[in-house]
């Protein structure tokens, strides 16, 4: 059949060059490569180019001045604050979501009736638009009529004088609550899949040896899950590092700059100051930190996709 | 040692309580959308069920009814006033167009790439895969400023087509890695048998292998739709008048006060399609979330 096609092609005096034939990867990979290059790589290079310019806020002209933004970014205390908030947020959220996710996965990993339904319910938070999640928690954490705030006031754990999101020391944790609610199910799902895939034999052996449930968990389950945990932590960690939606709708980085992460700060510079080169510089700094941190993680924990 | 029955029952109770805690925000959100303004903003007590349910929030946001008229009709004029930019039916239409459009484009581009990555061996294949994976991890903020400039220059700023393209860019890496994992599930012998019969690569792809992965295509499409449906940052930067639902909802929060009734009504409407879709692809969800590296 292919011979016939080649013959008929030749008879029309037209033969496709080898790299355009479907045996060659080029025609298959051309569209995706083109999209990623045009809308992904080109803007990235453009961002680097932008970051080498100094923008005059009065004349709105950008002049080539390669050192300007990069010296400014390291001298900017708000940048250092934002780096601190970003790492704090990422680490705390990762720790809570991982531990909670593992515990809930162990709890829900049962074949008995009703558990399938509970597991399906658990996936729902994942698909709520994060901006809407931010709104939900903004409503529930409202200082005067929010249901969560008022429950906390009623139990005496929190004083109405310091609304959670309007107080510098607690605002970031209010946002973390939204993140934990939305993404703990991510960990639950992945851990559950991991648990399901575990071999049965080691557990039978452990049971014969009389190991307790806690011993079995730390000696058997956790080590066997480590590969999956590493993948989950990597994916979640990178997404946490670029958190924006919750912060934008819940606090806009405030009060003051108490909840300003790197992405949020870049957004503020873009929308409020219209200093596009500086916004790009902060965004690139975020990218560099993501690359460095995740590469370290991949090396350290030997993550393989 | 507690008896097995006690143990089992306490586990059941714990499981139900945990899931109930996670469901509470959704319940509260939906409940709020049926409350009149006076019940939402009650500063003296938390209103659970003792309010007169109303559909006014849905009528204003989804049908574009004027709030003042509805309020006079129903006799509840508490907190009436403000601008009437809460009509969101156009936003819903735009969101659907953008999400469906980018899903179709993403699927079309990713399935052919995924097939080649699964079947054809070439030099630098692993590096190419890593490059695609790295795109998934790029923070959108790193490219958004130049994309705004670029779209402005190309006339794509504040257009549905622009949003379709940018959502496609964001979804492609996930979609191609996920689709590759589905193609990898199909034994190579299937291709080889067809090849002996003289079929070209493209014929094998279209007639033989693609029909075997329709389930995977559907799951990938659902995930792409949900990602596009929930995307926030890029839409916020790229649009002023054409808005997707998450961005539109965020504009209801103003410095003079938030219209929680409208926000929760539109928010609830935005969540329902995702819920329906996600329940359809439960089996493939883990694979989608781990970029195809983990199968259930």
Contacts between the chains, C-beta under 8 A, distances in Angstrom:
chain1	res1	chain2	res2	distance
A	1	B	197	7.5
A	1	B	198	3.7
A	1	B	199	6.6
A	1	B	200	7.7
A	2	B	198	5.6
A	2	B	199	7.8
A	2	B	200	5.6
A	3	B	198	7.5
A	5	B	200	7.2
A	21	B	200	7.8
A	21	B	201	8.0
A	22	B	200	5.3
A	22	B	201	3.9
A	22	B	202	3.9
A	22	B	205	7.7
A	23	B	120	7.5
A	23	B	200	7.4
A	23	B	201	5.3
A	24	B	120	7.6
A	25	B	116	4.8
A	25	B	117	7.9
A	25	B	120	4.7
A	25	B	122	4.8
A	28	B	112	5.0
A	28	B	113	5.8
A	28	B	115	6.5
A	28	B	116	3.3
A	28	B	120	7.2
A	29	B	113	5.3
A	29	B	116	5.7
A	29	B	117	7.5
A	29	B	128	7.5
A	31	B	108	8.0
A	31	B	109	4.6
A	31	B	112	7.0
A	31	B	113	7.0
A	32	B	109	5.2
A	32	B	110	6.6
A	32	B	113	4.2
A	32	B	132	7.6
A	32	B	172	5.9
A	32	B	176	6.2
A	35	B	109	6.4
A	35	B	165	7.9
A	35	B	168	6.5
A	35	B	169	6.0
A	35	B	172	6.2
A	36	B	132	7.3
A	36	B	135	5.8
A	36	B	169	7.1
A	36	B	172	6.6
A	36	B	173	7.8
A	39	B	143	7.9
A	39	B	147	6.9
A	39	B	165	6.4
A	39	B	166	6.7
A	39	B	169	4.3
A	40	B	135	5.7
A	40	B	138	7.0
A	40	B	143	6.5
A	40	B	169	5.8
A	42	B	146	7.6
A	42	B	150	7.6
A	43	B	143	3.9
A	43	B	144	7.9
A	43	B	146	3.8
A	43	B	147	4.9
A	43	B	150	6.4
A	44	B	138	7.5
A	44	B	142	6.3
A	44	B	143	5.5
A	44	B	146	7.6
A	46	B	146	3.6
A	46	B	149	7.3
A	46	B	150	7.3
A	47	B	142	6.2
A	47	B	143	6.3
A	47	B	145	6.3
A	47	B	146	5.1
A	50	B	145	6.6
A	50	B	146	6.5
A	104	B	18	5.9
A	107	B	11	6.9
A	107	B	14	6.1
A	107	B	15	5.3
A	107	B	18	6.4
A	108	B	15	5.8
A	108	B	18	8.0
A	108	B	19	7.8
A	110	B	11	7.6
A	110	B	15	7.8
A	114	B	12	7.7
A	115	B	15	6.9
A	118	B	15	5.7
A	118	B	16	7.1
A	118	B	19	4.8
A	120	B	279	6.2
A	120	B	282	6.0
A	121	B	19	5.3
A	121	B	22	7.5
A	121	B	23	6.2
A	122	B	19	6.0
A	122	B	22	6.4
A	123	B	278	5.8
A	123	B	279	8.0
A	123	B	282	6.7
A	123	B	285	6.2
A	124	B	23	7.5
A	124	B	26	6.6
A	124	B	275	5.9
A	124	B	278	7.0
A	125	B	22	6.2
A	125	B	25	7.9
A	125	B	26	7.5
A	126	B	278	7.0
A	126	B	285	7.9
A	126	B	289	7.9
A	127	B	226	5.1
A	127	B	230	6.9
A	127	B	271	7.6
A	127	B	274	3.8
A	127	B	275	6.6
A	127	B	277	7.4
A	127	B	278	4.7
A	128	B	26	7.6
A	128	B	230	7.4
A	128	B	271	5.4
A	128	B	274	6.9
A	129	B	229	6.9
A	129	B	230	3.7
A	129	B	231	8.0
A	129	B	232	6.6
A	129	B	245	6.8
A	129	B	246	4.1
A	129	B	249	8.0
A	129	B	270	6.0
A	129	B	271	7.5
A	129	B	274	7.7
A	130	B	230	6.5
A	130	B	232	6.2
A	130	B	246	7.5
A	131	B	230	7.8
A	131	B	232	4.5
A	131	B	246	3.8
A	131	B	247	7.2
A	131	B	249	6.4
A	131	B	250	5.4
A	132	B	230	8.0
A	132	B	246	6.2
A	132	B	249	6.2
A	132	B	267	4.5
A	132	B	270	5.9
A	132	B	271	6.5
A	133	B	25	7.8
A	134	B	250	8.0
A	135	B	249	6.3
A	135	B	250	7.4
A	135	B	253	7.3
A	135	B	263	5.6
A	135	B	264	7.8
A	135	B	267	5.9
A	136	B	25	4.9
A	136	B	26	7.8
A	136	B	28	7.4
A	136	B	29	5.0
A	136	B	267	7.2
A	137	B	25	7.1
A	138	B	253	7.3
A	138	B	258	7.6
A	139	B	28	7.7
A	139	B	29	7.5
A	139	B	32	6.7
A	139	B	258	7.8
A	139	B	260	5.6
A	139	B	263	7.5
A	139	B	264	7.1
A	140	B	25	6.6
A	140	B	28	6.3
A	144	B	43	5.3
A	145	B	40	7.1
A	145	B	41	5.7
A	145	B	42	6.2
A	145	B	43	5.7
A	145	B	46	7.6
A	147	B	28	6.1
A	147	B	46	5.3
A	150	B	46	5.3
A	151	B	46	7.8
A	181	B	22	6.8
A	181	B	25	6.1
A	184	B	22	7.7
A	185	B	22	7.2
A	186	B	289	6.1
A	189	B	285	6.1
A	189	B	286	5.3
A	189	B	289	6.5
A	190	B	286	6.0
A	190	B	289	6.5
A	190	B	290	6.2
A	190	B	294	6.6
A	192	B	286	7.8
A	193	B	286	4.2
A	193	B	294	5.7
A	193	B	295	7.7
A	193	B	296	4.6
A	194	B	294	7.4
A	196	B	296	6.6
A	197	B	296	8.0
A	228	B	294	6.3
A	231	B	290	5.8
A	231	B	293	6.0
A	231	B	294	6.8
A	232	B	290	7.2
A	235	B	289	7.4
A	235	B	290	6.7
A	235	B	291	7.3
A	238	B	137	4.8
A	241	B	139	7.2
A	242	B	139	3.8
A	242	B	140	7.2
A	242	B	141	6.4
A	244	B	141	6.9
A	244	B	232	7.4
A	244	B	233	5.2
A	245	B	232	4.6
A	245	B	233	6.7
A	245	B	246	7.5
A	248	B	232	7.6
A	248	B	233	7.9
A	248	B	236	7.5
A	248	B	250	7.1
A	249	B	250	5.0
A	249	B	253	6.6
A	262	B	141	7.9
A	263	B	139	6.5
A	263	B	141	4.6
A	263	B	233	7.7
A	266	B	141	5.3
A	267	B	141	7.2
A	267	B	233	7.8
A	270	B	144	8.0
A	270	B	145	6.4
A	270	B	237	7.4
A	276	B	145	5.3
A	276	B	149	7.7
A	279	B	145	5.5
A	280	B	145	4.8
A	280	B	146	7.2
A	283	B	139	7.2
A	283	B	141	4.4
A	283	B	142	4.6
A	283	B	143	7.9
A	283	B	144	7.3
A	283	B	145	6.8
A	284	B	142	6.0
A	286	B	139	5.4
A	286	B	141	6.1
A	286	B	142	6.4
A	287	B	138	6.6
A	287	B	139	5.9
A	287	B	142	4.2
A	290	B	137	6.6
A	290	B	138	7.9
A	290	B	139	6.1
A	294	B	137	6.5
A	305	B	133	6.5
A	305	B	177	7.9
A	305	B	291	6.6
A	305	B	293	4.6
